[in-house]
Amino acid sequence: MALNEEISEIIEEVVSRIDRTIIGTSQLDINKVSFCSTKWARKDKPVFDTLDNPYKITDIDYDVSITSQPQVVGTDFIPQTYYLTAPFFIGGTKIATNNEWTIATNDLNLKTPIVWLLETINEQQFGKGDPRLFESELRVFFLDETNVRDFYSKDHRREVVYPMKQLGLEFLNVIKNDRSFKTIEDYNFILFSRFGVEQEEGMFQNVLDANLSGVELRFTLTKYKLNCKC
């Protein structure tokens, strides 16, 4: 297997391990659930209870509370578990990515939010005496649909960019808690109020056939060899 393919599979596996749970306490008299962390929850997106019943988020105060329709079912002030939509992973070059993403499904709700590993990978491998398997400079995008007709720049940032940055931080938490990776001390988020329009002279414009906002995460990933006996 080529290292590019191996890294793509590693990142896909990291994405699959992102914790989708958010813990809330119901306030049934005012139709709100209080949360310490709303992660990548967004207005007009669903949140699910433990029976997989969906509740459309009608209002959100990030990391404070969620209001939904229909009203959440539960008991006042008893912590309850809810789940966010799983991110849709895709890895590839700019040319290949849109084709794969487009044919995956016609339902945009099933393929957003997107975690896209851009496969222009700068990689370094190490010899037998080194505990490191590889070190690679990666670019990963966290994107979701946005409202280009009604949103101003501040709306894109609040409604989409902020939750996508939270998704990026949850991604980093998976790596942080996995001892097979070197702890990531330094990383860089690049914000896109309108993805493909305002950064890099639009080089990503129309890569994905949707109106998107979000963030790009740039970081160096170092993975150690398993059962290394160097």
C-alpha positions as CSV (number, residue, x, y, z in Angstrom):
1,M,0.0,0.0,0.0
2,A,1.3,3.5,-0.9
3,L,1.9,5.8,2.0
4,N,-0.6,8.3,0.7
5,E,-3.3,5.6,0.8
6,E,-2.2,4.5,4.3
7,I,-2.4,8.1,5.6
8,S,-5.8,8.5,4.1
9,E,-7.0,5.3,5.8
10,I,-5.5,6.5,9.1
11,I,-7.2,9.9,8.9
12,E,-10.5,8.2,8.0
13,E,-10.2,6.0,11.1
14,V,-9.5,9.0,13.2
15,V,-12.6,10.7,11.9
16,S,-14.7,7.6,12.6
17,R,-13.6,7.9,16.3
18,I,-14.7,11.5,16.8
19,D,-17.0,11.5,19.8
20,R,-20.5,12.5,18.5
21,T,-22.1,12.6,22.0
22,I,-23.2,15.8,23.8
23,I,-24.6,15.6,27.3
24,G,-27.5,17.9,28.1
25,T,-30.1,18.5,30.8
26,S,-33.7,19.2,29.7
27,Q,-35.7,22.2,30.7
28,L,-39.0,21.0,29.4
29,D,-41.0,24.0,30.4
30,I,-39.0,26.2,28.1
31,N,-38.2,23.6,25.4
32,K,-34.5,23.9,25.9
33,V,-31.6,21.5,26.7
34,S,-28.6,22.9,28.5
35,F,-25.1,21.9,27.4
36,C,-21.6,22.6,28.5
37,S,-20.4,21.8,25.0
38,T,-22.5,21.8,21.8
39,K,-19.5,20.7,19.7
40,W,-20.4,21.0,16.0
41,A,-24.2,21.3,16.5
42,R,-25.8,23.9,14.3
43,K,-29.1,25.7,13.8
44,D,-31.4,23.8,11.4
45,K,-29.3,20.6,11.8
46,P,-30.6,17.5,13.7
47,V,-29.6,16.2,17.0
48,F,-30.6,12.6,17.9
49,D,-31.6,11.0,21.2
50,T,-30.5,7.5,22.3
51,L,-33.4,5.9,20.3
52,D,-32.1,7.7,17.1
53,N,-35.1,10.1,17.1
54,P,-34.2,13.3,15.3
55,Y,-34.8,16.8,16.7
56,K,-34.3,19.8,14.5
57,I,-32.3,22.5,16.2
58,T,-34.3,25.8,15.9
59,D,-32.0,27.9,18.1
60,I,-28.6,27.4,19.6
61,D,-26.6,29.3,22.1
62,Y,-23.2,27.7,21.6
63,D,-22.0,25.7,24.6
64,V,-25.0,26.9,26.6
65,S,-28.3,25.5,25.2
66,I,-30.2,24.1,22.3
67,T,-33.8,24.6,21.4
68,S,-35.4,22.0,19.1
69,Q,-38.5,21.1,17.2
70,P,-40.2,18.8,18.2
71,Q,-39.6,19.3,21.8
72,V,-37.0,17.0,23.3
73,V,-38.3,14.2,25.5
74,G,-36.8,13.6,28.9
75,T,-36.8,14.5,32.5
76,D,-36.0,17.9,33.9
77,F,-32.4,18.4,35.0
78,I,-31.3,14.8,34.6
79,P,-28.3,14.4,32.3
80,Q,-29.1,12.8,29.0
81,T,-27.0,11.7,26.0
82,Y,-27.6,13.1,22.5
83,Y,-25.8,12.5,19.3
84,L,-24.7,14.8,16.4
85,T,-24.5,13.8,12.8
86,A,-21.4,11.8,12.0
87,P,-19.0,13.7,9.7
88,F,-18.5,12.5,6.2
89,F,-14.9,11.7,5.4
90,I,-13.4,12.0,1.9
91,G,-9.7,12.0,0.9
92,G,-8.3,12.9,-2.4
93,T,-7.0,15.5,-4.8
94,K,-9.1,18.5,-5.9
95,I,-10.0,16.8,-9.1
96,A,-11.0,13.4,-7.7
97,T,-12.7,14.6,-4.6
98,N,-15.8,16.2,-6.1
99,N,-16.6,13.2,-8.3
100,E,-16.5,10.8,-5.3
101,W,-18.4,13.2,-3.1
102,T,-21.1,13.9,-5.7
103,I,-21.9,10.2,-6.4
104,A,-21.9,9.2,-2.7
105,T,-25.5,10.3,-2.3
106,N,-28.0,12.9,-3.5
107,D,-28.9,13.8,0.1
108,L,-26.7,16.6,1.2
109,N,-27.7,15.9,4.9
110,L,-26.0,12.5,4.6
111,K,-22.7,13.9,3.4
112,T,-22.3,16.9,5.6
113,P,-20.4,18.0,7.6
114,I,-17.4,17.1,5.5
115,V,-13.9,16.2,6.6
116,W,-11.7,16.3,3.6
117,L,-8.1,15.3,3.6
118,L,-6.4,17.1,0.7
119,E,-3.9,14.5,-0.7
120,T,-1.0,16.7,-1.6
121,I,0.9,15.0,1.2
122,N,4.4,15.9,2.2
123,E,5.8,12.8,3.9
124,Q,8.9,11.5,5.5
125,Q,9.6,7.9,6.4
126,F,12.2,6.7,8.9
127,G,14.6,3.8,9.2
128,K,14.5,0.6,11.3
129,G,16.2,2.2,14.3
130,D,13.7,5.0,14.6
131,P,10.4,4.6,16.5
132,R,8.6,6.8,14.1
133,L,6.7,5.2,11.2
134,F,6.2,8.5,9.3
135,E,5.9,12.2,9.6
136,S,3.6,14.1,7.3
137,E,2.4,17.7,6.8
138,L,-1.4,17.5,6.3
139,R,-4.2,19.8,5.3
140,V,-7.7,18.7,6.5
141,F,-10.8,20.7,5.8
142,F,-13.9,20.8,8.0
143,L,-16.8,22.1,5.9
144,D,-20.6,22.4,6.1
145,E,-23.3,23.9,3.9
146,T,-24.0,27.6,4.2
147,N,-26.6,30.1,3.2
148,V,-25.1,32.3,0.5
149,R,-28.3,34.2,-0.2
150,D,-29.2,35.3,3.3
151,F,-25.9,35.2,5.3
152,Y,-23.6,38.1,5.8
153,S,-19.9,37.4,6.6
154,K,-20.6,37.4,10.4
155,D,-23.4,34.9,9.9
156,H,-21.1,32.5,8.0
157,R,-18.6,32.8,10.8
158,R,-21.1,32.3,13.6
159,E,-23.4,29.7,12.0
160,V,-20.9,27.5,10.2
161,V,-17.2,28.5,10.8
162,Y,-17.5,28.3,14.6
163,P,-19.0,24.8,14.7
164,M,-16.6,23.5,12.1
165,K,-13.7,24.7,14.1
166,Q,-15.2,22.8,17.1
167,L,-15.3,19.7,14.8
168,G,-11.6,20.3,14.0
169,L,-10.8,20.5,17.7
170,E,-12.6,17.2,18.3
171,F,-10.6,15.6,15.5
172,L,-7.4,16.8,17.3
173,N,-8.6,15.4,20.6
174,V,-8.8,11.9,19.0
175,I,-5.1,12.2,18.0
176,K,-4.2,13.6,21.3
177,N,-5.7,10.7,23.2
178,D,-4.0,8.0,20.9
179,R,-0.5,7.1,22.1
180,S,0.4,5.8,18.6
181,F,0.6,9.4,17.5
182,K,3.0,12.1,18.7
183,T,1.2,14.8,20.6
184,I,0.4,17.7,18.3
185,E,1.7,20.9,19.9
186,D,1.4,23.3,17.0
187,Y,-1.4,23.6,14.4
188,N,-3.0,26.3,12.3
189,F,-6.7,27.0,11.5
190,I,-7.6,28.9,8.4
191,L,-11.2,30.2,8.4
192,F,-13.4,30.3,5.3
193,S,-16.6,32.4,5.5
194,R,-17.1,31.3,1.9
195,F,-15.0,28.3,1.0
196,G,-13.3,28.7,-2.4
197,V,-14.1,32.4,-2.7
198,E,-12.0,34.3,-0.2
199,Q,-8.8,32.2,0.2
200,E,-6.0,31.3,-2.1
201,E,-7.6,33.2,-5.0
202,G,-10.5,30.8,-5.2
203,M,-8.3,27.7,-5.9
204,F,-10.9,25.5,-4.2
205,Q,-13.9,27.1,-5.9
206,N,-16.3,24.4,-7.3
207,V,-14.1,21.6,-5.9
208,L,-17.3,20.5,-4.2
209,D,-20.7,21.2,-5.8
210,A,-22.2,23.0,-2.7
211,N,-22.1,26.3,-1.0
212,L,-19.8,25.7,2.0
213,S,-18.1,27.4,4.9
214,G,-15.6,26.1,7.4
215,V,-12.0,25.8,8.4
216,E,-8.8,24.3,7.1
217,L,-6.5,22.6,9.7
218,R,-2.8,22.5,8.9
219,F,-0.6,20.3,11.1
220,T,2.2,17.8,11.2
221,L,1.2,14.2,12.0
222,T,3.7,11.8,13.4
223,K,2.8,8.2,13.8
224,Y,4.9,5.7,15.8
225,K,5.6,2.1,14.7
226,L,3.4,-0.5,16.4
227,N,5.3,-2.9,18.8
228,C,8.5,-1.2,17.9
229,K,11.6,-3.2,19.0
230,C,14.2,-0.8,17.5
